[in-house]
Amino acid sequence: MTNSSNSINKQITLYPLLLINFIGTLGYSIVLPFLIFLVMDFGGNAIIYGILAAVYPAFQLVGAPILGRWSDIYGRKKVLLLSNGGTLIGWIFFLFALFLPVENLLRIS
């Protein structure tokens, strides 16, 4: 009976991790189609779009081991809250970018 309750507890403790991973992936997949319009509005091209689209996975690659180490030291809940707070700030910056006026800051002839 205890083995069954242990497996249930392991599944329940994985739920917040899976939920946060799903929300992050969902947010990225929602933003990615709109990113092309922002890049074009600000005068970018396909190379700029590719770089911006690759920044999120690149930082995930770099940040995941760091956050994993921190979760071992400080605890999973604190690190998940910190990670979600950072993600929220990033999405707020992206929201502000949607409402910025389009101006050429630099013109290269």
C-alpha positions as CSV (number, residue, x, y, z in Angstrom):
1,M,0.0,0.0,0.0
2,T,2.8,2.4,0.7
3,N,4.4,1.9,-2.7
4,S,1.1,3.1,-4.4
5,S,0.9,6.1,-2.2
6,N,4.5,7.0,-2.9
7,S,4.0,6.9,-6.6
8,I,0.9,9.1,-6.2
9,N,2.9,11.6,-4.2
10,K,5.7,11.6,-6.9
11,Q,3.1,12.4,-9.6
12,I,1.5,15.2,-7.5
13,T,4.9,16.8,-6.8
14,L,5.7,16.8,-10.5
15,Y,2.5,18.6,-11.4
16,P,3.8,22.1,-10.6
17,L,6.9,21.5,-12.7
18,L,4.9,20.2,-15.7
19,L,2.4,23.1,-15.4
20,I,5.1,25.8,-15.4
21,N,6.9,24.1,-18.3
22,F,3.6,24.0,-20.2
23,I,2.8,27.7,-19.5
24,G,6.3,28.8,-20.6
25,T,6.0,26.8,-23.8
26,L,2.5,28.0,-24.5
27,G,3.6,31.6,-24.0
28,Y,6.5,31.3,-26.4
29,S,4.3,29.6,-29.0
30,I,1.7,32.4,-28.8
31,V,4.3,35.1,-29.1
32,L,6.4,33.7,-31.9
33,P,3.8,34.3,-34.7
34,F,3.4,37.9,-33.6
35,L,7.1,38.5,-33.4
36,I,7.4,38.7,-37.2
37,F,5.0,41.7,-37.3
38,L,7.0,43.5,-34.6
39,V,10.3,42.9,-36.4
40,M,8.9,44.2,-39.7
41,D,7.3,47.2,-38.0
42,F,10.7,48.2,-36.5
43,G,12.5,47.7,-39.8
44,G,14.1,44.3,-39.2
45,N,14.5,41.5,-41.6
46,A,14.6,37.7,-41.5
47,I,18.0,37.6,-39.8
48,I,16.8,39.8,-37.0
49,Y,13.7,37.6,-36.6
50,G,15.8,34.5,-36.5
51,I,18.1,36.0,-33.8
52,L,15.1,37.1,-31.7
53,A,13.3,33.8,-32.1
54,A,16.5,32.0,-31.0
55,V,17.1,34.1,-27.9
56,Y,14.5,32.4,-25.7
57,P,15.7,28.8,-26.3
58,A,19.3,29.9,-26.0
59,F,18.7,31.5,-22.6
60,Q,16.7,28.4,-21.6
61,L,19.7,26.3,-22.5
62,V,22.0,28.5,-20.4
63,G,19.6,29.2,-17.5
64,A,18.1,25.7,-16.9
65,P,21.3,24.3,-15.2
66,I,21.7,27.4,-13.1
67,L,18.1,27.3,-12.0
68,G,18.4,23.6,-11.3
69,R,21.5,24.2,-9.1
70,W,19.6,27.0,-7.3
71,S,16.6,24.8,-6.7
72,D,18.9,22.3,-5.0
73,I,20.3,25.0,-2.7
74,Y,17.3,27.3,-2.0
75,G,14.3,25.0,-2.7
76,R,12.1,24.4,-5.7
77,K,9.3,26.7,-4.8
78,K,11.4,29.7,-4.3
79,V,13.2,29.2,-7.6
80,L,10.0,28.5,-9.5
81,L,8.5,31.7,-8.1
82,L,11.6,33.6,-9.1
83,S,11.5,32.1,-12.6
84,N,7.9,32.8,-13.1
85,G,8.4,36.4,-11.9
86,G,11.2,36.9,-14.5
87,T,9.0,35.4,-17.2
88,L,6.2,37.8,-16.2
89,I,8.5,40.8,-16.4
90,G,9.7,39.6,-19.9
91,W,6.1,39.3,-21.1
92,I,5.3,42.8,-19.8
93,F,8.3,44.2,-21.8
94,F,7.0,42.4,-24.8
95,L,3.5,43.9,-24.3
96,F,5.0,47.4,-24.0
97,A,6.9,46.8,-27.3
98,L,3.5,46.2,-29.0
99,F,2.5,49.8,-28.2
100,L,5.7,51.6,-28.9
101,P,5.6,54.2,-31.7
102,V,7.5,53.1,-34.8
103,E,10.4,55.4,-35.3
104,N,13.8,55.1,-37.0
105,L,16.4,55.6,-34.3
106,L,19.3,55.1,-36.6
107,R,19.5,55.4,-40.4
108,I,22.4,53.8,-42.2
109,S,22.8,55.0,-45.8
